[in-house]
Amino acid sequence: MITKDTLIEEILGKSPEKARIFVEMGAPCLVCGEPFWGTVKELCEKYQVDVDILLKRLNEEIKGV
């Protein structure tokens, strides 16, 4: 399960295809020349993304919902 404290590099290291969800939610730096490394919470704060919605989408995809 992905939480607010999960590291971005851990998520993308295991499932690089999840970058699509981050980008769709408004976290574009995952595909730019300076990727963001840190926690999901830190990324959401930086880009004003709703962390709860992002976590729901990421975890639903893991479960195959």
PyMOL Python script that loads the backbone (N, CA, C, O; Angstrom):
from pymol import cmd

cmd.read_pdbstr("""\
ATOM      1  N   MET A   1       0.846  -1.186   0.000  1.00  0.00           N
ATOM      2  CA  MET A   1       0.000   0.000   0.000  1.00  0.00           C
ATOM      3  C   MET A   1       0.884   1.240   0.000  1.00  0.00           C
ATOM      4  O   MET A   1       1.865   1.319   0.740  1.00  0.00           O
ATOM      5  N   ILE A   2       0.528   2.191  -0.828  1.00  0.00           N
ATOM      6  CA  ILE A   2       1.248   3.455  -0.912  1.00  0.00           C
ATOM      7  C   ILE A   2       0.629   4.418   0.096  1.00  0.00           C
ATOM      8  O   ILE A   2      -0.593   4.538   0.179  1.00  0.00           O
ATOM      9  N   THR A   3       1.481   5.104   0.865  1.00  0.00           N
ATOM     10  CA  THR A   3       1.020   6.070   1.864  1.00  0.00           C
ATOM     11  C   THR A   3       1.630   7.436   1.569  1.00  0.00           C
ATOM     12  O   THR A   3       2.414   7.589   0.632  1.00  0.00           O
ATOM     13  N   LYS A   4       1.262   8.423   2.378  1.00  0.00           N
ATOM     14  CA  LYS A   4       1.806   9.771   2.229  1.00  0.00           C
ATOM     15  C   LYS A   4       3.313   9.788   2.412  1.00  0.00           C
ATOM     16  O   LYS A   4       3.997  10.656   1.870  1.00  0.00           O
ATOM     17  N   ASP A   5       3.830   8.842   3.166  1.00  0.00           N
ATOM     18  CA  ASP A   5       5.259   8.812   3.462  1.00  0.00           C
ATOM     19  C   ASP A   5       6.067   7.916   2.523  1.00  0.00           C
ATOM     20  O   ASP A   5       7.279   7.774   2.689  1.00  0.00           O
ATOM     21  N   THR A   6       5.404   7.316   1.543  1.00  0.00           N
ATOM     22  CA  THR A   6       6.113   6.474   0.579  1.00  0.00           C
ATOM     23  C   THR A   6       6.963   7.364  -0.327  1.00  0.00           C
ATOM     24  O   THR A   6       6.517   8.423  -0.770  1.00  0.00           O
ATOM     25  N   LEU A   7       8.172   6.930  -0.593  1.00  0.00           N
ATOM     26  CA  LEU A   7       9.072   7.697  -1.454  1.00  0.00           C
ATOM     27  C   LEU A   7       8.685   7.538  -2.919  1.00  0.00           C
ATOM     28  O   LEU A   7       8.347   6.444  -3.371  1.00  0.00           O
ATOM     29  N   ILE A   8       8.739   8.644  -3.649  1.00  0.00           N
ATOM     30  CA  ILE A   8       8.423   8.634  -5.074  1.00  0.00           C
ATOM     31  C   ILE A   8       9.334   7.655  -5.810  1.00  0.00           C
ATOM     32  O   ILE A   8       8.874   6.903  -6.668  1.00  0.00           O
ATOM     33  N   GLU A   9      10.623   7.662  -5.476  1.00  0.00           N
ATOM     34  CA  GLU A   9      11.565   6.786  -6.170  1.00  0.00           C
ATOM     35  C   GLU A   9      11.252   5.313  -5.914  1.00  0.00           C
ATOM     36  O   GLU A   9      11.528   4.466  -6.764  1.00  0.00           O
ATOM     37  N   GLU A  10      10.681   5.002  -4.759  1.00  0.00           N
ATOM     38  CA  GLU A  10      10.287   3.625  -4.465  1.00  0.00           C
ATOM     39  C   GLU A  10       9.114   3.202  -5.356  1.00  0.00           C
ATOM     40  O   GLU A  10       9.101   2.095  -5.894  1.00  0.00           O
ATOM     41  N   ILE A  11       8.137   4.089  -5.504  1.00  0.00           N
ATOM     42  CA  ILE A  11       6.968   3.790  -6.338  1.00  0.00           C
ATOM     43  C   ILE A  11       7.390   3.597  -7.784  1.00  0.00           C
ATOM     44  O   ILE A  11       7.040   2.599  -8.413  1.00  0.00           O
ATOM     45  N   LEU A  12       8.144   4.558  -8.308  1.00  0.00           N
ATOM     46  CA  LEU A  12       8.515   4.507  -9.717  1.00  0.00           C
ATOM     47  C   LEU A  12       9.574   3.451  -9.995  1.00  0.00           C
ATOM     48  O   LEU A  12       9.670   2.956 -11.118  1.00  0.00           O
ATOM     49  N   GLY A  13      10.369   3.100  -8.993  1.00  0.00           N
ATOM     50  CA  GLY A  13      11.343   2.034  -9.157  1.00  0.00           C
ATOM     51  C   GLY A  13      10.670   0.683  -9.356  1.00  0.00           C
ATOM     52  O   GLY A  13      11.148  -0.157 -10.118  1.00  0.00           O
ATOM     53  N   LYS A  14       9.553   0.489  -8.660  1.00  0.00           N
ATOM     54  CA  LYS A  14       8.810  -0.773  -8.761  1.00  0.00           C
ATOM     55  C   LYS A  14       7.820  -0.758  -9.921  1.00  0.00           C
ATOM     56  O   LYS A  14       7.580  -1.784 -10.558  1.00  0.00           O
ATOM     57  N   SER A  15       7.246   0.415 -10.189  1.00  0.00           N
ATOM     58  CA  SER A  15       6.189   0.524 -11.209  1.00  0.00           C
ATOM     59  C   SER A  15       6.321   1.840 -11.971  1.00  0.00           C
ATOM     60  O   SER A  15       5.554   2.771 -11.724  1.00  0.00           O
ATOM     61  N   PRO A  16       7.279   1.932 -12.891  1.00  0.00           N
ATOM     62  CA  PRO A  16       7.481   3.191 -13.611  1.00  0.00           C
ATOM     63  C   PRO A  16       6.251   3.676 -14.370  1.00  0.00           C
ATOM     64  O   PRO A  16       6.113   4.870 -14.633  1.00  0.00           O
ATOM     65  N   GLU A  17       5.357   2.755 -14.722  1.00  0.00           N
ATOM     66  CA  GLU A  17       4.143   3.150 -15.441  1.00  0.00           C
ATOM     67  C   GLU A  17       3.223   4.016 -14.578  1.00  0.00           C
ATOM     68  O   GLU A  17       2.324   4.672 -15.106  1.00  0.00           O
ATOM     69  N   LYS A  18       3.432   4.027 -13.269  1.00  0.00           N
ATOM     70  CA  LYS A  18       2.606   4.859 -12.377  1.00  0.00           C
ATOM     71  C   LYS A  18       2.907   6.348 -12.532  1.00  0.00           C
ATOM     72  O   LYS A  18       2.158   7.184 -12.027  1.00  0.00           O
ATOM     73  N   ALA A  19       3.982   6.683 -13.216  1.00  0.00           N
ATOM     74  CA  ALA A  19       4.296   8.094 -13.471  1.00  0.00           C
ATOM     75  C   ALA A  19       3.117   8.773 -14.162  1.00  0.00           C
ATOM     76  O   ALA A  19       2.872   9.962 -13.955  1.00  0.00           O
ATOM     77  N   ARG A  20       2.390   8.019 -14.979  1.00  0.00           N
ATOM     78  CA  ARG A  20       1.228   8.545 -15.690  1.00  0.00           C
ATOM     79  C   ARG A  20       0.207   9.136 -14.713  1.00  0.00           C
ATOM     80  O   ARG A  20      -0.363  10.194 -14.978  1.00  0.00           O
ATOM     81  N   ILE A  21      -0.022   8.471 -13.607  1.00  0.00           N
ATOM     82  CA  ILE A  21      -1.002   8.950 -12.623  1.00  0.00           C
ATOM     83  C   ILE A  21      -0.538  10.263 -12.005  1.00  0.00           C
ATOM     84  O   ILE A  21      -1.330  11.192 -11.842  1.00  0.00           O
ATOM     85  N   PHE A  22       0.730  10.337 -11.664  1.00  0.00           N
ATOM     86  CA  PHE A  22       1.258  11.583 -11.095  1.00  0.00           C
ATOM     87  C   PHE A  22       1.071  12.738 -12.063  1.00  0.00           C
ATOM     88  O   PHE A  22       0.633  13.821 -11.675  1.00  0.00           O
ATOM     89  N   VAL A  23       1.407  12.500 -13.329  1.00  0.00           N
ATOM     90  CA  VAL A  23       1.293  13.556 -14.341  1.00  0.00           C
ATOM     91  C   VAL A  23      -0.168  13.964 -14.534  1.00  0.00           C
ATOM     92  O   VAL A  23      -0.479  15.152 -14.615  1.00  0.00           O
ATOM     93  N   GLU A  24      -1.057  12.981 -14.609  1.00  0.00           N
ATOM     94  CA  GLU A  24      -2.485  13.284 -14.760  1.00  0.00           C
ATOM     95  C   GLU A  24      -3.023  14.103 -13.596  1.00  0.00           C
ATOM     96  O   GLU A  24      -3.955  14.888 -13.769  1.00  0.00           O
ATOM     97  N   MET A  25      -2.450  13.929 -12.420  1.00  0.00           N
ATOM     98  CA  MET A  25      -2.898  14.648 -11.226  1.00  0.00           C
ATOM     99  C   MET A  25      -2.250  16.034 -11.102  1.00  0.00           C
ATOM    100  O   MET A  25      -2.622  16.807 -10.219  1.00  0.00           O
ATOM    101  N   GLY A  26      -1.291  16.353 -11.970  1.00  0.00           N
ATOM    102  CA  GLY A  26      -0.697  17.687 -11.947  1.00  0.00           C
ATOM    103  C   GLY A  26       0.677  17.766 -11.336  1.00  0.00           C
ATOM    104  O   GLY A  26       1.086  18.832 -10.874  1.00  0.00           O
ATOM    105  N   ALA A  27       1.400  16.668 -11.323  1.00  0.00           N
ATOM    106  CA  ALA A  27       2.771  16.650 -10.795  1.00  0.00           C
ATOM    107  C   ALA A  27       3.739  16.451 -11.973  1.00  0.00           C
ATOM    108  O   ALA A  27       4.324  15.378 -12.115  1.00  0.00           O
ATOM    109  N   PRO A  28       3.906  17.469 -12.807  1.00  0.00           N
ATOM    110  CA  PRO A  28       4.648  17.328 -14.059  1.00  0.00           C
ATOM    111  C   PRO A  28       6.133  17.096 -13.912  1.00  0.00           C
ATOM    112  O   PRO A  28       6.764  16.637 -14.864  1.00  0.00           O
ATOM    113  N   CYS A  29       6.717  17.385 -12.778  1.00  0.00           N
ATOM    114  CA  CYS A  29       8.170  17.296 -12.705  1.00  0.00           C
ATOM    115  C   CYS A  29       8.667  15.855 -12.760  1.00  0.00           C
ATOM    116  O   CYS A  29       9.874  15.621 -12.827  1.00  0.00           O
ATOM    117  N   LEU A  30       7.759  14.896 -12.732  1.00  0.00           N
ATOM    118  CA  LEU A  30       8.171  13.501 -12.859  1.00  0.00           C
ATOM    119  C   LEU A  30       8.642  13.174 -14.268  1.00  0.00           C
ATOM    120  O   LEU A  30       9.287  12.147 -14.481  1.00  0.00           O
ATOM    121  N   VAL A  31       8.333  14.023 -15.221  1.00  0.00           N
ATOM    122  CA  VAL A  31       8.744  13.763 -16.597  1.00  0.00           C
ATOM    123  C   VAL A  31       9.665  14.847 -17.143  1.00  0.00           C
ATOM    124  O   VAL A  31      10.053  14.810 -18.311  1.00  0.00           O
ATOM    125  N   CYS A  32      10.006  15.796 -16.310  1.00  0.00           N
ATOM    126  CA  CYS A  32      10.895  16.854 -16.784  1.00  0.00           C
ATOM    127  C   CYS A  32      12.343  16.466 -16.516  1.00  0.00           C
ATOM    128  O   CYS A  32      12.620  15.361 -16.049  1.00  0.00           O
ATOM    129  N   GLY A  33      13.249  17.362 -16.807  1.00  0.00           N
ATOM    130  CA  GLY A  33      14.664  17.072 -16.624  1.00  0.00           C
ATOM    131  C   GLY A  33      15.104  17.024 -15.175  1.00  0.00           C
ATOM    132  O   GLY A  33      16.195  16.530 -14.888  1.00  0.00           O
ATOM    133  N   GLU A  34      14.298  17.515 -14.257  1.00  0.00           N
ATOM    134  CA  GLU A  34      14.648  17.514 -12.842  1.00  0.00           C
ATOM    135  C   GLU A  34      13.573  16.772 -12.057  1.00  0.00           C
ATOM    136  O   GLU A  34      12.682  17.399 -11.484  1.00  0.00           O
ATOM    137  N   PRO A  35      13.647  15.447 -12.027  1.00  0.00           N
ATOM    138  CA  PRO A  35      12.606  14.684 -11.332  1.00  0.00           C
ATOM    139  C   PRO A  35      12.569  14.983  -9.843  1.00  0.00           C
ATOM    140  O   PRO A  35      13.580  15.351  -9.245  1.00  0.00           O
ATOM    141  N   PHE A  36      11.400  14.823  -9.259  1.00  0.00           N
ATOM    142  CA  PHE A  36      11.192  15.078  -7.837  1.00  0.00           C
ATOM    143  C   PHE A  36      11.466  13.805  -7.060  1.00  0.00           C
ATOM    144  O   PHE A  36      10.912  12.752  -7.376  1.00  0.00           O
ATOM    145  N   TRP A  37      12.299  13.890  -6.065  1.00  0.00           N
ATOM    146  CA  TRP A  37      12.550  12.754  -5.184  1.00  0.00           C
ATOM    147  C   TRP A  37      12.168  13.172  -3.782  1.00  0.00           C
ATOM    148  O   TRP A  37      12.606  14.217  -3.301  1.00  0.00           O
ATOM    149  N   GLY A  38      11.379  12.389  -3.140  1.00  0.00           N
ATOM    150  CA  GLY A  38      10.898  12.670  -1.797  1.00  0.00           C
ATOM    151  C   GLY A  38       9.636  11.850  -1.578  1.00  0.00           C
ATOM    152  O   GLY A  38       9.414  10.848  -2.257  1.00  0.00           O
ATOM    153  N   THR A  39       8.820  12.273  -0.640  1.00  0.00           N
ATOM    154  CA  THR A  39       7.609  11.516  -0.324  1.00  0.00           C
ATOM    155  C   THR A  39       6.424  11.987  -1.167  1.00  0.00           C
ATOM    156  O   THR A  39       6.452  13.059  -1.772  1.00  0.00           O
ATOM    157  N   VAL A  40       5.398  11.164  -1.185  1.00  0.00           N
ATOM    158  CA  VAL A  40       4.166  11.522  -1.887  1.00  0.00           C
ATOM    159  C   VAL A  40       3.609  12.815  -1.295  1.00  0.00           C
ATOM    160  O   VAL A  40       3.165  13.695  -2.032  1.00  0.00           O
ATOM    161  N   LYS A  41       3.630  12.930   0.014  1.00  0.00           N
ATOM    162  CA  LYS A  41       3.113  14.129   0.689  1.00  0.00           C
ATOM    163  C   LYS A  41       3.874  15.379   0.248  1.00  0.00           C
ATOM    164  O   LYS A  41       3.261  16.406  -0.042  1.00  0.00           O
ATOM    165  N   GLU A  42       5.201  15.298   0.196  1.00  0.00           N
ATOM    166  CA  GLU A  42       6.009  16.456  -0.209  1.00  0.00           C
ATOM    167  C   GLU A  42       5.716  16.867  -1.646  1.00  0.00           C
ATOM    168  O   GLU A  42       5.621  18.055  -1.954  1.00  0.00           O
ATOM    169  N   LEU A  43       5.573  15.883  -2.517  1.00  0.00           N
ATOM    170  CA  LEU A  43       5.265  16.165  -3.918  1.00  0.00           C
ATOM    171  C   LEU A  43       3.918  16.862  -4.032  1.00  0.00           C
ATOM    172  O   LEU A  43       3.784  17.846  -4.760  1.00  0.00           O
ATOM    173  N   CYS A  44       2.919  16.355  -3.313  1.00  0.00           N
ATOM    174  CA  CYS A  44       1.585  16.936  -3.363  1.00  0.00           C
ATOM    175  C   CYS A  44       1.576  18.368  -2.828  1.00  0.00           C
ATOM    176  O   CYS A  44       0.897  19.233  -3.382  1.00  0.00           O
ATOM    177  N   GLU A  45       2.313  18.615  -1.774  1.00  0.00           N
ATOM    178  CA  GLU A  45       2.397  19.972  -1.229  1.00  0.00           C
ATOM    179  C   GLU A  45       3.039  20.920  -2.234  1.00  0.00           C
ATOM    180  O   GLU A  45       2.585  22.051  -2.406  1.00  0.00           O
ATOM    181  N   LYS A  46       4.091  20.460  -2.893  1.00  0.00           N
ATOM    182  CA  LYS A  46       4.800  21.307  -3.853  1.00  0.00           C
ATOM    183  C   LYS A  46       3.911  21.692  -5.029  1.00  0.00           C
ATOM    184  O   LYS A  46       3.956  22.834  -5.489  1.00  0.00           O
ATOM    185  N   TYR A  47       3.104  20.757  -5.521  1.00  0.00           N
ATOM    186  CA  TYR A  47       2.296  21.001  -6.708  1.00  0.00           C
ATOM    187  C   TYR A  47       0.822  21.211  -6.412  1.00  0.00           C
ATOM    188  O   TYR A  47       0.004  21.245  -7.331  1.00  0.00           O
ATOM    189  N   GLN A  48       0.474  21.353  -5.140  1.00  0.00           N
ATOM    190  CA  GLN A  48      -0.903  21.587  -4.705  1.00  0.00           C
ATOM    191  C   GLN A  48      -1.848  20.527  -5.274  1.00  0.00           C
ATOM    192  O   GLN A  48      -2.900  20.844  -5.831  1.00  0.00           O
ATOM    193  N   VAL A  49      -1.451  19.275  -5.123  1.00  0.00           N
ATOM    194  CA  VAL A  49      -2.235  18.122  -5.558  1.00  0.00           C
ATOM    195  C   VAL A  49      -2.900  17.531  -4.318  1.00  0.00           C
ATOM    196  O   VAL A  49      -2.287  17.458  -3.253  1.00  0.00           O
ATOM    197  N   ASP A  50      -4.142  17.117  -4.460  1.00  0.00           N
ATOM    198  CA  ASP A  50      -4.863  16.499  -3.340  1.00  0.00           C
ATOM    199  C   ASP A  50      -4.253  15.125  -3.062  1.00  0.00           C
ATOM    200  O   ASP A  50      -4.411  14.197  -3.855  1.00  0.00           O
ATOM    201  N   VAL A  51      -3.565  15.007  -1.945  1.00  0.00           N
ATOM    202  CA  VAL A  51      -2.832  13.781  -1.618  1.00  0.00           C
ATOM    203  C   VAL A  51      -3.770  12.591  -1.457  1.00  0.00           C
ATOM    204  O   VAL A  51      -3.415  11.473  -1.830  1.00  0.00           O
ATOM    205  N   ASP A  52      -4.947  12.811  -0.916  1.00  0.00           N
ATOM    206  CA  ASP A  52      -5.878  11.701  -0.706  1.00  0.00           C
ATOM    207  C   ASP A  52      -6.376  11.120  -2.030  1.00  0.00           C
ATOM    208  O   ASP A  52      -6.492   9.903  -2.175  1.00  0.00           O
ATOM    209  N   ILE A  53      -6.666  11.992  -2.987  1.00  0.00           N
ATOM    210  CA  ILE A  53      -7.118  11.523  -4.297  1.00  0.00           C
ATOM    211  C   ILE A  53      -5.988  10.798  -5.019  1.00  0.00           C
ATOM    212  O   ILE A  53      -6.209   9.750  -5.626  1.00  0.00           O
ATOM    213  N   LEU A  54      -4.788  11.346  -4.957  1.00  0.00           N
ATOM    214  CA  LEU A  54      -3.639  10.706  -5.596  1.00  0.00           C
ATOM    215  C   LEU A  54      -3.395   9.325  -4.999  1.00  0.00           C
ATOM    216  O   LEU A  54      -3.196   8.360  -5.737  1.00  0.00           O
ATOM    217  N   LEU A  55      -3.408   9.220  -3.679  1.00  0.00           N
ATOM    218  CA  LEU A  55      -3.197   7.929  -3.021  1.00  0.00           C
ATOM    219  C   LEU A  55      -4.280   6.933  -3.402  1.00  0.00           C
ATOM    220  O   LEU A  55      -3.996   5.757  -3.629  1.00  0.00           O
ATOM    221  N   LYS A  56      -5.519   7.401  -3.472  1.00  0.00           N
ATOM    222  CA  LYS A  56      -6.622   6.515  -3.851  1.00  0.00           C
ATOM    223  C   LYS A  56      -6.384   5.955  -5.247  1.00  0.00           C
ATOM    224  O   LYS A  56      -6.542   4.753  -5.465  1.00  0.00           O
ATOM    225  N   ARG A  57      -6.010   6.803  -6.188  1.00  0.00           N
ATOM    226  CA  ARG A  57      -5.774   6.340  -7.563  1.00  0.00           C
ATOM    227  C   ARG A  57      -4.606   5.368  -7.640  1.00  0.00           C
ATOM    228  O   ARG A  57      -4.693   4.339  -8.310  1.00  0.00           O
ATOM    229  N   LEU A  58      -3.520   5.689  -6.961  1.00  0.00           N
ATOM    230  CA  LEU A  58      -2.353   4.809  -6.991  1.00  0.00           C
ATOM    231  C   LEU A  58      -2.678   3.445  -6.400  1.00  0.00           C
ATOM    232  O   LEU A  58      -2.329   2.414  -6.976  1.00  0.00           O
ATOM    233  N   ASN A  59      -3.343   3.439  -5.256  1.00  0.00           N
ATOM    234  CA  ASN A  59      -3.649   2.183  -4.586  1.00  0.00           C
ATOM    235  C   ASN A  59      -4.724   1.384  -5.317  1.00  0.00           C
ATOM    236  O   ASN A  59      -4.699   0.153  -5.293  1.00  0.00           O
ATOM    237  N   GLU A  60      -5.665   2.062  -5.964  1.00  0.00           N
ATOM    238  CA  GLU A  60      -6.660   1.353  -6.764  1.00  0.00           C
ATOM    239  C   GLU A  60      -5.996   0.633  -7.928  1.00  0.00           C
ATOM    240  O   GLU A  60      -6.360  -0.496  -8.258  1.00  0.00           O
ATOM    241  N   GLU A  61      -5.026   1.287  -8.546  1.00  0.00           N
ATOM    242  CA  GLU A  61      -4.344   0.665  -9.677  1.00  0.00           C
ATOM    243  C   GLU A  61      -3.550  -0.557  -9.224  1.00  0.00           C
ATOM    244  O   GLU A  61      -3.471  -1.551  -9.945  1.00  0.00           O
ATOM    245  N   ILE A  62      -2.969  -0.485  -8.045  1.00  0.00           N
ATOM    246  CA  ILE A  62      -2.242  -1.635  -7.511  1.00  0.00           C
ATOM    247  C   ILE A  62      -3.177  -2.823  -7.326  1.00  0.00           C
ATOM    248  O   ILE A  62      -2.823  -3.962  -7.629  1.00  0.00           O
ATOM    249  N   LYS A  63      -4.383  -2.536  -6.820  1.00  0.00           N
ATOM    250  CA  LYS A  63      -5.369  -3.588  -6.577  1.00  0.00           C
ATOM    251  C   LYS A  63      -6.075  -4.046  -7.858  1.00  0.00           C
ATOM    252  O   LYS A  63      -6.758  -5.070  -7.871  1.00  0.00           O
ATOM    253  N   GLY A  64      -5.899  -3.273  -8.929  1.00  0.00           N
ATOM    254  CA  GLY A  64      -6.557  -3.622 -10.180  1.00  0.00           C
ATOM    255  C   GLY A  64      -8.010  -3.220 -10.242  1.00  0.00           C
ATOM    256  O   GLY A  64      -8.800  -3.830 -10.963  1.00  0.00           O
ATOM    257  N   VAL A  65      -8.372  -2.187  -9.484  1.00  0.00           N
ATOM    258  CA  VAL A  65      -9.768  -1.718  -9.451  1.00  0.00           C
ATOM    259  C   VAL A  65     -10.070  -0.943 -10.706  1.00  0.00           C
ATOM    260  O   VAL A  65     -11.189  -0.460 -10.880  1.00  0.00           O
TER     261      VAL A  65
END
""", "prot")
cmd.dss("prot")
cmd.show_as("cartoon", "prot")
cmd.util.cbc("prot")
cmd.orient("prot")
